[in-house]
Amino acid sequence: MVGEPPISLNQAHLAEIASRGVPVPVYDRARLAARIVHIGVGGFHRAHFALYTHELAEAGSDWGIVGLGLLPRDAEMAAALTGQDFLYTLIEKGNGEPCAEVIGSITGYVHAPDGRDGAVDELIASPTTAILSLTVTEAGYSDEAEARHSFDRIATALATRRARSAGPLTILSFDNIPGNGDAARHATLSAATRRDGELAAWVQENCTFPNSMVDRITPVTADSDRTWLLENAGIEDRWPVVAEPFRQWVVEDEFAAGRPSWDQAGAIFTDRVHDWERYKLRFLNAGHSSMAYLSALAGITFVHEAMAIRAIQTFLEALLYREAMPTVAAIPGHPREDYVASVLERFGNSGVRDQIARLCIDGSAKFPTFLIPTIVRQLEAEGPIDRAATALAGWARYLGVIDPEHQAFDASGDTARRYAAAATGDPLAFLDYKAVFPPELRGSTRFRTAFAESYRRITEHGPISAMEPETSGQRTGDAR
């Protein structure tokens, strides 16, 4: 703050920080018990699960979190949090002025790269630990080497827990994949089986793996965020986290060793998590990916800048309301229309400055889950598919004409680019990419025609014009 010396964030300085108008923990952090061990403390965890737990601590809960880093790269987070008594600042950014709050639910952090399994065992096998939560990203399940690195070490700790008769445990995934609890169960049981068949049986009997749907846009922390915090709140924070105001957590109520009342902080406990997943996948995630490559081709940097362009906004509205929404079962009390409206509003948030480049990461993994199911269902129903076809054509064009050095990461990048290069001569060559396009699409004359026509419009008229219905009159594949 102008004219005042900066304050280093730590426990001793909380009162001084509060005097400057920034909310800080008012509970005694020393009374928080290490009931939750979280693997993969990053931006999303600190903006989401740790916030829910912090708010319950404000209401009297004694559940605390100990962070656990298993990878060498986690050393940076360990140093940042340890140097601040495990406190950090959450900066929420909407369309108005940002606001900051100090979060105190993380009370410890153990960095245990290879060779320090004893520390991992002690945390996970402790009888006070009731929940082992995870944010290990999609690669932590799909990449064999990375999955083995994490889950083999978890299995070793579970063997110690079994030997000590430390009781049941909930293993709770916060990763952004469908059926994240089922994925965590499969990875854990596979690791347990590799170690000891009897351990796998113990896990089956003593561990639960709730599925959950999690949602909050959390951009990577930038130096400008640290500067804003210093200049506007006078706080020196090594690693603040930035997020939009919106947050959501929908989870199955299957906790083997108890839980606090997270519903008091807004969590939704339900047996319809998979329906909520479809809401998110086909509305929010599909909306992001469908605008990403077309916007990147147009040279747009931020999501809110894209949403300020009428052609992009109306394109997304038609995609979500007319194409995606009819393919998703409605959840009683939570209308599909309301969810879509909230997604469009969030995309227009100018404060969070979410980057188009972030949305362009790994289309090969995203489109088969986010968008392809909508097209398959609409082909079955003879419904509209034009906007979805345009989104996929935009992806093909992006891969085919943008310098690979300037493209966002794609785990299947070389393969995807090979098909995209062929598509510059014959757009339909891209549909030979069988890892993305199932037989229902490759064999559909209607979809092939819509895709080729969309690719032609992007090439001849540019991505923005290609999103406008008037480009070619009544658009192919959309007779409604």
VOMI-316475 format. One record per residue (C-alpha): residue in one letter; x, y, z. Coordinates in steps of 0.2 Angstrom, whole numbers, padded with zeros to 4 digits, always signed. Each point is the difference from the previous one (the first is absolute). Example, Ala and Ser with C-alpha at 12.3 -4.5 7.8 and 13.67 -1.06 7.14 Angstrom:
residues 2
A+0062-0022+0039
S+0006+0017-0003
//
This chain:
residues 480
M+0000+0000+0000
V+0006+0017-0004
G+0010+0008+0014
E+0000-0015+0011
P+0014-0013+0002
P-0004-0018-0008
I-0005-0014+0012
S+0008-0017-0003
L-0014-0013+0001
N+0002-0011+0016
Q-0010-0005+0016
A+0008+0014+0010
H-0006+0014-0012
L-0018-0005-0002
A-0006+0013+0012
E+0009+0013-0009
I-0006-0006-0017
A-0018+0000+0007
S+0002+0018+0005
R+0002+0004-0018
G-0017-0007-0004
V+0005-0017-0007
P-0010-0014+0008
V+0012-0013+0009
P-0004-0016+0010
V-0009+0004+0016
Y+0001-0018+0006
D+0015-0007+0010
R+0010-0009-0013
A+0009-0010+0013
R-0016-0010+0004
L-0002-0006-0018
A+0003-0019+0000
A+0009-0007-0015
R-0015-0010-0006
I+0003+0003-0018
V+0015-0004-0010
H+0000+0008-0018
I+0012-0006-0014
G+0003+0014-0013
V-0002+0016+0008
G-0002+0013-0014
G-0010+0014-0005
F-0017-0009-0002
H+0002-0009+0017
R+0003+0016+0009
A-0014+0010-0009
H-0013-0014+0003
F+0001-0015+0012
A+0012+0010+0012
L-0013+0014+0000
Y-0015-0011+0004
T+0010-0007+0015
H+0006+0018+0005
E-0018+0006+0001
L-0005-0015+0011
A+0014+0004+0011
E-0007+0018+0002
A-0016-0009+0005
G+0009-0011+0014
S+0006-0015-0010
D+0017-0007+0006
W+0003-0009-0017
G+0017+0006-0007
I+0010-0004-0015
V+0018-0006-0002
G+0007+0002-0018
L+0011-0014-0007
G+0011+0002-0015
L+0007-0016-0009
L+0008+0008-0015
P+0017+0009+0000
R-0009+0016-0008
D-0010+0001+0016
A+0015+0007+0009
E-0005+0018-0005
M-0017-0001+0008
A+0007-0008+0015
A+0012+0015+0002
A-0013+0013-0003
L-0012-0007+0013
T+0012-0005+0013
G+0007+0017+0000
Q-0017+0008+0003
D-0006-0012+0014
F-0010-0009-0014
L-0011+0015-0002
Y-0004+0008-0017
T-0011+0013-0008
L-0015-0004-0011
I-0004+0014-0012
E-0017-0001-0008
K-0002+0010-0016
G-0017+0004-0008
N-0005+0014-0011
G+0002+0013+0014
E+0015+0003+0012
P+0009-0016+0006
C-0001-0005+0018
A+0013-0009+0011
E-0002-0012+0014
V+0013-0010+0010
I-0003-0019+0001
G+0006-0010+0015
S-0007-0018-0002
I+0017-0007-0005
T+0010-0003+0015
G+0015-0009-0007
Y+0009-0006-0015
V+0011-0015-0003
H+0011-0001-0016
A+0004-0018-0002
P+0008-0004-0017
D+0007-0017-0004
G+0009-0007+0015
R-0010+0007+0014
D-0014-0013+0000
G+0001+0000+0019
A-0007+0018+0001
V-0015-0005-0012
D-0003-0016+0011
E-0001+0010+0016
L-0013+0013-0007
I-0011-0013-0009
A+0001-0013+0013
S-0004+0012+0015
P-0016-0005+0009
T-0004+0019+0000
T-0001+0000-0019
A-0018-0003-0006
I+0002+0006-0018
L+0014-0001-0013
S-0005+0012-0014
L+0008+0002-0017
T+0003+0013-0013
V+0013-0010-0011
T-0008+0006-0017
E-0005-0011-0014
A+0017-0007-0004
G+0001-0006+0018
Y-0013-0014-0005
S+0003-0002-0019
D+0019+0001-0001
E+0007-0017+0006
A+0016+0007+0007
E-0007+0014+0009
A-0015-0010+0006
R+0012-0013+0007
H+0011+0013+0008
S-0015+0007+0010
F-0011-0015+0003
D+0014-0013+0004
R+0005+0012+0014
I-0018+0002+0006
A-0001-0019+0000
T+0016-0002+0010
A-0008+0012+0013
L-0016-0009+0000
A+0009-0016+0004
T+0008+0009+0015
R-0018+0006+0005
R-0006-0018-0001
A+0014-0006+0011
R-0003+0013+0013
S-0019-0003+0000
A-0002+0018-0002
G-0018-0002-0007
P-0009+0004-0016
L+0004+0014-0011
T-0009+0011-0014
I+0010+0003-0016
L-0007+0015-0008
S+0005+0006-0017
F-0002+0018-0005
D+0006-0002-0018
N-0010+0006-0015
I-0004-0017-0008
P-0017-0009-0001
G-0002-0013+0014
N+0016+0007+0009
G-0004-0011+0015
D-0002-0015-0011
A+0017+0004-0008
A+0008+0002+0017
R-0007-0017+0006
H+0007-0008-0016
A+0017+0007+0002
T+0001-0003+0019
L-0006-0018-0002
S+0012-0003-0015
A+0015+0006+0011
A-0006-0010+0015
T-0001-0016-0011
R+0017+0003-0006
R+0006+0000+0017
D-0010-0012+0009
G-0017-0009-0004
E-0005+0000+0018
L+0003+0019+0000
A-0012+0002-0014
A-0014-0009+0009
W+0003+0011+0015
V-0002+0016-0010
Q-0016-0007-0008
E-0007-0003+0018
N+0007+0016+0009
C+0002+0014-0013
T-0014+0010-0009
F+0003+0010-0016
P-0014+0013-0002
N-0003+0007-0017
S+0000+0019-0001
M-0003+0014-0012
V+0011+0016+0004
D+0000+0016-0009
R+0009+0017+0002
I+0010+0009-0013
T+0017+0002+0008
P+0013+0009-0012
V+0018-0002+0003
T+0007+0012+0013
A+0009+0014-0009
D+0013+0013+0006
S-0013+0013-0003
D-0011-0008+0014
R+0014+0001+0012
T+0002+0018-0004
W-0018+0004+0002
L-0001-0008+0017
L+0015+0009+0005
E-0006+0017-0006
N-0018-0002+0005
A+0001-0010+0016
G+0018+0003+0005
I+0003-0019+0001
E+0015-0009-0006
D-0005-0018-0004
R+0012-0011-0009
W-0014-0010-0009
P-0018+0007+0001
V-0014-0008-0010
V-0012+0008-0012
A-0018-0006-0004
E-0017+0005-0006
P-0014+0003+0013
F-0009-0015-0006
R+0004-0017+0008
Q-0009-0017+0000
W+0003-0017+0008
V-0013-0014-0002
V+0005-0016+0009
E-0006-0017+0005
D-0003-0002+0018
E+0011-0015+0002
F+0013+0004+0014
A+0007-0016+0009
A+0007+0010+0015
G-0012+0015+0001
R+0001+0017-0007
P-0005+0018+0006
S-0016+0009-0006
W+0007+0007-0016
D-0018+0002-0006
Q+0000+0015+0012
A+0013+0008-0011
G-0009-0004-0016
A+0005-0018-0005
I-0014-0010-0007
F-0001-0018+0005
T-0010-0011-0012
D-0001-0017-0009
R-0001+0009-0017
V+0018+0006-0002
H+0000-0008-0017
D-0014+0011-0006
W+0009+0015+0007
E+0016-0005-0009
R-0010+0000-0016
Y-0006+0018+0004
K+0018+0005+0002
L+0008-0010-0014
R-0013+0004-0014
F-0003+0018+0005
L+0015+0008+0009
N+0014-0011-0007
A-0007-0002-0017
G-0003+0019-0001
H+0018+0004+0004
S+0007-0012-0012
S-0012+0005-0014
M+0004+0018+0001
A+0019-0003+0003
Y+0007-0004-0017
L-0011+0012-0010
S+0005+0014+0012
A+0018-0005-0001
L-0001+0001-0019
A-0007+0017+0002
G+0014+0006+0010
I-0010+0002+0016
T+0010-0001+0017
F-0014-0001+0013
V-0016-0009+0002
H-0010+0016+0005
E+0007+0009-0015
A-0007-0014-0011
M-0017+0001+0009
A-0001+0019-0004
I-0001-0005-0018
R-0018-0002-0005
A+0003-0014-0012
I+0010-0011+0012
Q-0014+0003+0014
T-0014-0004-0011
F+0010-0015-0007
L+0002-0007+0018
E-0018+0004+0005
A-0006-0011-0015
L+0012-0014+0003
L-0004-0001+0019
Y-0019+0003-0001
R-0005-0008-0016
E+0013-0014-0003
A+0007-0005+0017
M-0014+0003+0012
P-0013-0013-0008
T+0013-0014+0003
V+0001+0002+0019
A-0012-0006+0012
A-0007+0014+0011
I+0004+0000+0019
P-0016+0003+0010
G+0002+0017+0008
H+0015+0005-0010
P-0007+0005-0018
R+0012-0003-0015
E-0004+0018-0006
D+0006+0008+0016
Y+0016-0010+0000
V+0003+0005-0019
A-0003+0018+0005
S+0012+0000+0014
V+0013-0007-0011
L-0002+0014-0013
E+0001+0013+0014
R+0016-0008+0007
F+0008+0000-0017
G-0003+0019-0001
N+0009+0003+0017
S+0013+0013-0005
G+0009+0000+0017
V+0006-0018+0000
R+0009+0003-0017
D-0001-0019-0005
Q+0011-0003-0015
I-0006-0008-0016
A+0017-0009-0001
R-0004-0009+0016
L-0016-0006-0008
C+0009-0007-0016
I+0010-0013+0011
D-0003-0018-0006
G-0015+0000-0011
S+0004-0018-0004
A-0005-0005+0017
K-0014+0013+0003
F-0011-0001-0015
P-0004-0018+0001
T-0007+0003+0017
F-0006+0018-0001
L-0008+0001-0017
I-0001-0016-0010
P-0013-0008+0011
T-0012+0015-0004
I+0003-0002-0019
V-0003-0019+0001
R-0016+0003+0009
Q-0006+0014-0011
L+0003-0011-0016
E-0010-0014+0008
A-0014+0013+0003
E+0002+0008-0017
G+0003+0016+0010
P+0012+0015-0003
I+0019-0003-0001
D+0006+0015-0010
R+0009+0010+0014
A+0008-0015+0007
A+0007-0005-0017
T+0006+0018-0002
A+0009-0001+0017
L+0009-0016-0006
A+0004+0007-0017
G+0008+0015+0010
W+0011-0012+0010
A+0005-0009-0017
R+0005+0017-0008
Y+0009+0006+0016
L+0011-0016+0000
G+0003+0001-0019
V+0005+0019-0002
I+0006+0006+0017
D+0019-0002+0003
P+0002-0016+0011
E+0011+0010+0011
H-0014+0012+0004
Q-0013-0013+0003
A-0006-0005+0017
F+0006-0017+0007
D-0009-0015-0007
A+0006-0017+0006
S-0004-0007-0017
G+0006+0015-0009
D+0011-0008-0013
T-0014-0012-0005
A-0014+0013+0000
R+0011+0012-0011
R+0003-0014-0012
Y-0019-0001-0004
A-0002+0019+0001
A+0014+0002-0013
A-0009-0012-0012
A-0016+0010+0004
T+0007+0016-0008
G-0002-0009-0017
D-0015-0011+0004
P-0010+0005+0016
L-0007-0017+0001
A+0017-0008+0003
F-0001+0007+0018
L-0014-0012+0004
D+0012-0015-0003
Y+0006+0005+0018
K-0008-0016+0007
A+0006+0004+0018
V-0012+0015+0000
F-0014-0003-0013
P-0010-0016+0003
P-0008-0010-0014
E-0017+0009+0003
L+0008+0016-0006
R+0012-0007-0013
G-0014-0009-0008
S-0013+0014+0000
T-0002+0008-0016
R-0009+0014+0009
F+0014+0004+0012
R+0014-0002-0014
T-0010+0013-0010
A-0002+0012+0015
F+0019-0002+0005
A+0006+0003-0018
E-0011+0015-0003
S+0005+0007+0017
Y+0019-0002-0004
R-0003+0009-0017
R-0009+0014+0008
I+0014+0002+0013
T+0013+0000-0014
E-0009+0012-0012
H-0008+0012+0012
G+0010-0002+0016
P-0005-0007+0017
I-0012+0014+0006
S-0010+0001-0016
A-0001-0019+0000
M-0009+0001+0017
E-0013+0011-0007
P-0016-0008-0007
E-0002+0012-0014
T+0017-0005-0008
S-0008-0013-0011
G-0019+0002+0003
Q-0008-0015+0008
R+0015-0009+0007
T+0003-0019-0004
G-0007-0012+0012
D-0011+0012+0010
A-0017+0000-0007
R-0008+0006+0016
//
